[in-house]
Amino acid sequence: MKKLIKILLAVVLIFVVVMGGSMIYLTMGLDEGKNVVINGIDLTNVEDGTYTGSYEGGRWTNTLQVTVKNHRITGIKVVKDVAFSKPELSEDLFRRVVDAQTTKVDVVSQATVTSKAYLKAIEAAIK
């Protein structure tokens, strides 16, 4: 009987440690990401080419390639995606950036931190 209690306590302890670690990982960088300021970009002096930019912020860390032609963003490609990515989210956000030619666009609803992480990577690529 005592052995069963020890086993159960060990299982509960392992569960608590795993859940605690998961929560730390899932929220690491969340506060910082919520407060990220999107500055916008100036394409007037950007030459044609493909530029790589990254944002580091916990599970929102990502790397993007931004293609510029004739001082216009013509494409954005994900090199390293955020954890738990949703392709439809990035496609929608990237379309907004290409249409507006700026990172000063509305973030995707229910994905504020993810959107800001992508936008900061775009800014980093252009700068």
N, C-alpha and C positions, 0 to 999 in steps of 0.2 A: 504493500500500500504506500509506504514512504517513497519507494522508487517511482511509482506512478505520479505522485505529487511532484517529485523533483523533475521528472520529465515534462510534466505539464507546465511547471514554472519556467523551465528552460525554453519551452516552445513560446510561452507568453513573452518572455524576455527578448527572444529573437524577433518576434513579431513587432514588439515595441521599438526595438533598435532599427529594424528595417523601415518601419513606418516613419520614424523620426528622421532618419537619413533621407528618405524620399521627400518628405515635406521640406527639409532644408534645401535639397537640390531643386525642387520645383519652384521655390520662392527666392532662391539666390539671384540677386540682380533685379528683382521685381520693383522695389522702391526706386532704385536708380533709374530703371527703364521708364517708370511712370513720369519721372521728372525731367527726362531728356528734352532739351530744347532743339527744335528743328530750325536751322538757320536759313535754309534755302540755298540755292546754287546760282552761280553766274557762269553762263556758258559762252560769253562773248570772246574770251581769250583761250578757250579750250580747243586744241587742235583735234583733227580726226584721229580716232584710235579707240582702243579698248583699254579701259582703266579698271583696276581692281581696288576695292575698298572693303574694309571689315568693321564690324562693331563687336566689342566684347562686353558681355553682360550676362554671365551665368548661362542659363539654357537658351538665352536669346542671342548668343554669339552666332554670327553669320559672316560669310564672305560673298560678295557679289562682283560681277563684271558688268561694267556699264560701257556701252558702245556709243560713241559720238561721231556724227558726220554732219558737216556744214553747221557746226555750233548747235546741233540739236541732238538730244538723246534719241537714238533709234532702237535701242534694245537694252534689256537688263536680264542678266542670267545669274541664277544661283549657282555658286561654286560649292559653298558649304552652308547648309541650311540650318535654321534654328531647330532645336529639339521639338518634336511633336508638330512638325510643319504641316500646313494644309496648302497644297499647290493652288487651289482656287483663291485663297487669300492673297498670296504673293502675286498671282497673275492680275488680280483686280487692282491691287495697289500699284504695281508696275505700270499698268495701263493708265492709271490716273497720273502718274509722274510723266510718262511719255506724252500724254495728251496735254498736260499743263506746262511741261518743260521746266518743272521746278519740284522741289521736295516739300514745298508749302502746300500740301494737299490734305484733304480730310483723311484721317486714319480709318481703317476698316473697323466697323462696329464690332465689339466683343473681342477685339484683338489689338488694343491700343499699344501695348508694350511691344508686341511682335512687329506691328507697323512701324513704330518709331525706331526699332532696331534696324529694320531694312532701310528706312530713310536715312539714318545716320551712316550706314554703310555706303549708300549712294553718294552722300555728301563727301565722305572720306575718299571715294574713288575720284570724284571730280576735283577735289582740292589737291 
